Amino acid sequence: MDGSADAAMIDPQTDIADLFVKLESYERLYAALEQLSVVQRRRLRLYFVHNLTHRQIAELEGVDQSAIGYSIKRAIKQLQKYITD
């Protein structure tokens, strides 16, 4: 067996520790998302998950494009605040 096979093996304790860190991060993000309004969560999902532009979201919702941009920017700031506090 050469050294590359050893490098491919993962230390189970390190792997589990990394998993717990990721889960904690996901839990904090989920809790932060729950603090946003339904509209902000929907707009973030359309923008980041479905890759719609501000213009496309505005057309779907029948609102001004600048309102979408402002809403998304404010939601991101709120998420950052919730996660870092």
ZIQUISUL-V21667 format. One record per backbone hydrogen bond with DSSP energy under -0.5 kcal/mol. CO is the residue of the C=O (numbers start at 1). NH is the residue of the N-H. E is the energy in kcal/mol with one decimal. If there is no record, write none. Layout:
co->[CO | CO]
nh->[NH | NH]
e->[E | E]
//
This chain:
co->[2 | 2 | 3 | 4 | 5 | 6 | 11 | 12 | 13 | 14 | 15 | 16 | 17 | 18 | 19 | 20 | 21 | 22 | 23 | 24 | 25 | 26 | 27 | 28 | 29 | 30 | 31 | 32 | 32 | 33 | 37 | 38 | 39 | 40 | 41 | 42 | 43 | 44 | 44 | 45 | 45 | 46 | 53 | 54 | 55 | 56 | 57 | 58 | 58 | 64 | 64 | 65 | 66 | 67 | 68 | 69 | 70 | 71 | 72 | 73 | 74 | 75 | 76 | 77 | 78 | 79 | 80 | 81]
nh->[5 | 6 | 7 | 8 | 9 | 9 | 15 | 16 | 17 | 18 | 19 | 20 | 21 | 22 | 23 | 24 | 25 | 26 | 27 | 28 | 29 | 30 | 31 | 32 | 33 | 34 | 35 | 35 | 36 | 36 | 41 | 42 | 43 | 44 | 45 | 46 | 47 | 48 | 49 | 49 | 50 | 52 | 57 | 58 | 59 | 60 | 61 | 62 | 63 | 67 | 68 | 69 | 70 | 71 | 72 | 73 | 74 | 75 | 76 | 77 | 78 | 79 | 80 | 81 | 82 | 83 | 84 | 85]
e->[-0.9 | -0.9 | -1.9 | -1.2 | -0.8 | -0.8 | -2.6 | -2.5 | -2.4 | -2.6 | -2.0 | -2.3 | -2.1 | -2.4 | -2.7 | -2.4 | -2.1 | -2.6 | -2.6 | -2.3 | -2.3 | -2.9 | -2.5 | -2.2 | -2.8 | -2.0 | -0.6 | -1.0 | -0.5 | -1.3 | -2.5 | -2.4 | -2.5 | -2.6 | -2.5 | -2.6 | -2.3 | -3.3 | -0.6 | -1.8 | -1.9 | -2.6 | -2.4 | -2.6 | -2.3 | -2.1 | -2.3 | -1.5 | -1.9 | -0.8 | -1.2 | -2.1 | -2.4 | -2.4 | -2.7 | -2.3 | -2.6 | -2.3 | -2.4 | -2.0 | -2.4 | -2.5 | -2.5 | -2.1 | -2.8 | -2.6 | -2.1 | -1.5]
//
